[in-house]
């Protein structure tokens, strides 16, 4: 599960940088974050290395923040463009 979280995080982070495709990455980013959390907790109970699960959680968190950032920027741009019409 930790490798799946990492791969999903990489794909979601790359798609998060593309403004038109960022909404497509929201559901996989949330799924990858959940997979990373579950894998991290399981590996922590058994004293196994948790680095890959942590990297997956970080990448998915970055992707979610990118999607939220782009949404706020485009929403603010849409609001200001409506106000600037004379």
C-alpha positions in Angstrom: 0.0 0.0 0.0 2.9 2.4 0.6 4.2 2.0 -2.9 0.7 2.6 -4.3 0.4 5.8 -2.2 3.8 7.0 -3.5 2.9 6.3 -7.2 -0.5 7.9 -6.8 1.1 10.9 -5.0 3.6 11.4 -7.9 0.8 11.3 -10.5 -1.5 13.5 -8.5 1.3 16.1 -7.8 2.2 16.2 -11.5 -1.5 16.6 -12.5 -1.8 19.2 -9.7 0.6 21.5 -11.5 -1.7 21.5 -14.6 -4.5 24.0 -13.9 -7.1 22.4 -16.2 -6.4 18.9 -14.9 -6.1 19.6 -11.2 -9.6 18.5 -10.4 -9.0 15.1 -12.0 -6.2 14.6 -9.4 -8.3 15.4 -6.3 -9.9 12.0 -5.8 -6.7 10.0 -6.4 -4.8 12.4 -4.0 -7.3 11.8 -1.2 -7.2 8.0 -1.9 -3.4 8.1 -1.9 -3.3 10.0 1.4 -5.6 7.5 3.0 -3.5 4.6 1.7 -0.4 6.3 3.0 -1.9 6.8 6.5 -3.0 3.2 6.7 0.3 1.9 5.6 2.2 4.2 7.9 0.2 3.0 10.9 0.6 -0.7 10.0 4.3 -0.4 9.5 4.7 1.6 12.7 3.1 -1.2 14.7 5.5 -3.8 13.3 8.6 -1.5 13.6 9.1 -1.6 9.8 10.6 1.3 7.8 8.0 3.9 7.1 9.8 6.2 4.7 7.9 5.2 1.5 4.6 5.6 3.2 5.7 9.0 4.6 6.8 10.1 1.1 3.4 9.1 -0.3 1.6 11.1 2.3 3.7 14.1 1.7 3.3 14.0 -2.1 -0.5 13.5 -1.8 -0.7 16.4 0.7 1.3 18.6 -1.7 -1.1 17.7 -4.6 -4.1 18.5 -2.4 -2.6 21.9 -1.5 -1.8 22.6 -5.2 -5.4 21.8 -6.2 -6.7 24.1 -3.5 -4.3 26.9 -4.4 -5.2 26.8 -8.1 -8.9 26.7 -7.2 -8.5 29.8 -5.0 -6.5 31.7 -7.6 -8.9 31.0 -10.4 -11.9 31.8 -8.2 -10.3 35.1 -7.2 -9.5 35.8 -10.9 -13.1 35.0 -11.8 -14.5 37.3 -9.1 -12.2 40.2 -10.0 -12.9 39.9 -13.7 -16.6 40.3 -13.0 -16.0 43.4 -10.9 -13.9 45.1 -13.6 -16.6 45.3 -16.2 -17.7 48.8 -16.8 
